[in-house]
Amino acid sequence: MKVLIINGSPKAKGNTATALHEVERTLQQQGIETEWIHVGHLNLHGCIACNKCWDSGICTFNDIVLEISEKIKDADGLLIGSPVYFASPNGTLLSLLDRLFYSNLHADWSMKVGASVSIARRGGATATMDVLNKYFLKTNMPVVPSQYWSIAHGTTPGEVNQDEEGMQTMRQLGLNMAFLIKSIRLGIERFGSPKIQEPLTETHYIR
């Protein structure tokens, strides 16, 4: 069992990374393998709505989005972390996620578990978490809860460790994520996938 971790902060060792590592340690203690990808510092193009991915099955830009798409195939869960930028995730991360999820709408990510972490100096963390979780909710991916919203607070690198409740929330997030991954695997083995077995219906209101 494996979780792919995406650090959406420009800083490789900032507070976002610290919080993600807290979740990661808990996952590893529960027997879940992890792989780390740092993307927040990259120069990534946003989606240009060319829709070429609908024909080719892959995004038209040859960059890390294609690499992550391949890695998710073998993952049981996806953990995404971001600092708060004006009550929203880092723009580079959003560009990546727009392209990653849109170009993989044809793929079956059903029942892969999704979790998000947002880090703020003060406010905007729940709004950021909401944006990140909506990528999972659009893709048949169960979203992992915790004892509180999966947020923590800090400004300078390492300061997030002083948020004891926030770090405890990260550990609970890791425990819940591991439990869901294991439970879903057992459920699919016994009952099969719950994904609806009929062609996708799309309703367009303007013609």
C-alpha positions as CSV (number, residue, x, y, z in Angstrom):
1,M,0.0,0.0,0.0
2,K,1.4,3.4,-1.0
3,V,0.6,7.1,-0.6
4,L,2.0,9.7,-3.0
5,I,2.8,13.0,-1.2
6,I,2.8,16.3,-3.1
7,N,4.4,19.3,-1.4
8,G,2.9,22.3,-3.1
9,S,5.0,24.9,-1.2
10,P,7.9,26.6,-2.9
11,K,10.0,25.8,0.2
12,A,11.3,22.2,0.4
13,K,11.7,22.4,4.2
14,G,9.1,25.0,5.2
15,N,6.1,24.5,7.5
16,T,4.0,22.7,4.8
17,A,6.8,20.1,4.5
18,T,7.0,19.8,8.3
19,A,3.3,19.1,8.6
20,L,3.3,16.6,5.7
21,H,6.2,14.8,7.3
22,E,4.2,14.4,10.5
23,V,1.4,12.7,8.5
24,E,4.0,10.7,6.6
25,R,5.6,9.3,9.7
26,T,2.3,8.1,11.0
27,L,1.5,6.5,7.6
28,Q,4.8,4.6,7.7
29,Q,4.2,3.5,11.2
30,Q,1.0,2.0,9.9
31,G,2.8,0.1,7.2
32,I,2.0,2.4,4.4
33,E,4.8,3.2,1.9
34,T,5.2,6.8,0.9
35,E,6.8,8.7,-2.0
36,W,7.5,12.4,-1.9
37,I,7.3,14.9,-4.8
38,H,8.1,18.6,-4.4
39,V,6.3,20.8,-7.0
40,G,5.8,24.2,-5.5
41,H,9.1,25.6,-6.7
42,L,8.6,24.5,-10.4
43,N,7.8,26.7,-13.4
44,L,4.6,25.0,-14.5
45,H,2.1,26.0,-17.2
46,G,-1.5,26.2,-16.4
47,C,-4.3,24.4,-18.3
48,I,-5.0,26.0,-21.7
49,A,-8.2,24.1,-22.3
50,C,-6.9,22.6,-25.6
51,N,-8.7,19.3,-24.7
52,K,-6.0,17.3,-26.4
53,C,-5.9,15.1,-23.4
54,W,-9.3,13.8,-24.3
55,D,-7.9,12.2,-27.4
56,S,-4.4,11.2,-26.3
57,G,-5.1,10.4,-22.6
58,I,-2.2,12.6,-21.5
59,C,-1.7,16.3,-21.0
60,T,-0.2,18.2,-23.9
61,F,2.7,19.6,-21.8
62,N,5.5,17.2,-21.3
63,D,6.5,17.9,-17.6
64,I,6.0,16.5,-14.1
65,V,2.3,16.2,-14.6
66,L,2.9,13.2,-16.8
67,E,5.2,11.7,-14.2
68,I,2.7,12.1,-11.4
69,S,-0.1,10.6,-13.6
70,E,1.9,7.4,-13.9
71,K,2.8,7.3,-10.2
72,I,-0.8,7.6,-9.1
73,K,-1.7,4.5,-11.1
74,D,0.1,2.4,-8.5
75,A,-0.8,4.5,-5.4
76,D,-3.6,3.9,-3.0
77,G,-3.7,7.4,-1.7
78,L,-2.8,11.0,-2.5
79,L,-1.7,13.5,0.1
80,I,-1.4,17.1,-1.0
81,G,-0.1,20.1,1.1
82,S,0.0,23.8,0.4
83,P,0.7,27.1,2.2
84,V,-2.1,29.6,2.1
85,Y,-1.9,32.3,-0.6
86,F,-4.8,34.8,-0.3
87,A,-7.1,32.1,1.2
88,S,-6.2,29.7,-1.6
89,P,-3.5,27.2,-2.5
90,N,-0.2,28.1,-4.1
91,G,-0.8,29.1,-7.8
92,T,1.8,26.7,-9.1
93,L,0.1,23.8,-7.3
94,L,-3.3,24.8,-8.6
95,S,-1.9,24.8,-12.2
96,L,-0.5,21.3,-11.6
97,L,-3.7,20.0,-10.1
98,D,-6.0,21.5,-12.8
99,R,-3.9,19.7,-15.5
100,L,-3.4,16.5,-13.5
101,F,-7.0,15.9,-12.7
102,Y,-8.5,17.2,-15.9
103,S,-6.1,15.1,-18.1
104,N,-7.0,12.0,-16.0
105,L,-10.7,12.3,-16.0
106,H,-10.7,9.2,-18.2
107,A,-8.6,7.3,-15.7
108,D,-10.1,5.3,-12.8
109,W,-9.0,6.8,-9.6
110,S,-12.2,5.6,-7.8
111,M,-11.6,4.8,-4.1
112,K,-8.0,6.0,-4.1
113,V,-7.9,8.0,-0.8
114,G,-7.3,11.7,-0.9
115,A,-6.1,14.0,2.0
116,S,-5.1,17.6,2.1
117,V,-3.0,19.8,4.5
118,S,-3.0,23.6,4.5
119,I,-0.7,25.8,6.5
120,A,-1.3,29.5,7.3
121,R,0.2,32.2,9.3
122,R,-3.3,33.1,10.5
123,G,-6.4,32.8,8.2
124,G,-7.5,31.2,5.0
125,A,-6.5,27.7,5.8
126,T,-10.0,26.1,5.7
127,A,-10.7,27.8,2.4
128,T,-7.5,26.4,1.0
129,M,-8.3,22.9,2.3
130,D,-11.7,23.2,0.7
131,V,-10.2,23.9,-2.7
132,L,-7.8,21.0,-2.5
133,N,-10.4,18.5,-1.3
134,K,-12.7,19.4,-4.3
135,Y,-10.3,17.7,-6.7
136,F,-10.8,14.5,-4.8
137,L,-14.5,14.9,-4.5
138,K,-14.8,15.3,-8.3
139,T,-12.9,12.0,-8.9
140,N,-14.6,9.4,-6.7
141,M,-11.8,9.7,-4.2
142,P,-12.9,9.4,-0.5
143,V,-11.6,12.4,1.5
144,V,-9.8,11.7,4.8
145,P,-11.1,13.5,7.9
146,S,-9.3,14.2,11.1
147,Q,-10.1,15.4,14.6
148,Y,-10.1,19.0,13.3
149,W,-9.8,20.5,9.9
150,S,-6.4,19.4,8.5
151,I,-4.7,22.7,9.1
152,A,-1.8,24.0,11.1
153,H,-0.3,27.4,11.7
154,G,3.2,28.8,11.4
155,T,5.2,31.6,9.7
156,T,8.9,30.9,9.8
157,P,10.2,27.4,8.9
158,G,9.7,25.0,11.8
159,E,7.3,27.3,13.7
160,V,4.4,24.9,12.8
161,N,5.8,22.5,15.4
162,Q,4.6,24.9,18.1
163,D,1.0,24.3,17.0
164,E,0.5,21.2,19.2
165,E,-3.1,20.8,18.2
166,G,-2.3,21.2,14.5
167,M,0.5,18.6,14.6
168,Q,-1.8,16.2,16.6
169,T,-4.4,16.7,13.9
170,M,-1.7,15.7,11.3
171,R,-1.0,12.5,13.2
172,Q,-4.7,11.7,13.4
173,L,-5.0,12.4,9.6
174,G,-2.3,9.8,9.0
175,L,-4.0,7.2,11.2
176,N,-7.3,7.8,9.4
177,M,-5.7,7.7,6.0
178,A,-4.0,4.4,6.7
179,F,-7.2,2.9,8.1
180,L,-9.3,4.0,5.1
181,I,-6.7,2.6,2.6
182,K,-6.7,-0.7,4.4
183,S,-10.5,-0.8,4.8
184,I,-11.2,0.1,1.2
185,R,-8.8,-2.5,-0.1
186,L,-10.5,-5.2,2.0
187,G,-14.0,-3.9,1.0
188,I,-13.1,-4.0,-2.7
189,E,-11.8,-7.5,-2.4
190,R,-15.0,-8.7,-0.7
191,F,-17.7,-6.5,-2.4
192,G,-16.1,-5.1,-5.5
193,S,-15.8,-1.5,-6.6
194,P,-18.8,0.8,-6.0
195,K,-18.2,2.8,-9.2
196,I,-21.3,3.0,-11.3
197,Q,-21.3,0.6,-14.2
198,E,-23.0,2.7,-16.9
199,P,-21.8,5.4,-19.4
200,L,-21.1,8.8,-18.0
201,T,-24.0,11.2,-18.4
202,E,-23.3,14.9,-18.9
203,T,-26.0,17.5,-19.0
204,H,-25.3,20.8,-20.8
205,Y,-27.7,23.6,-20.2
206,I,-26.7,25.9,-23.0
207,R,-26.4,24.7,-26.6
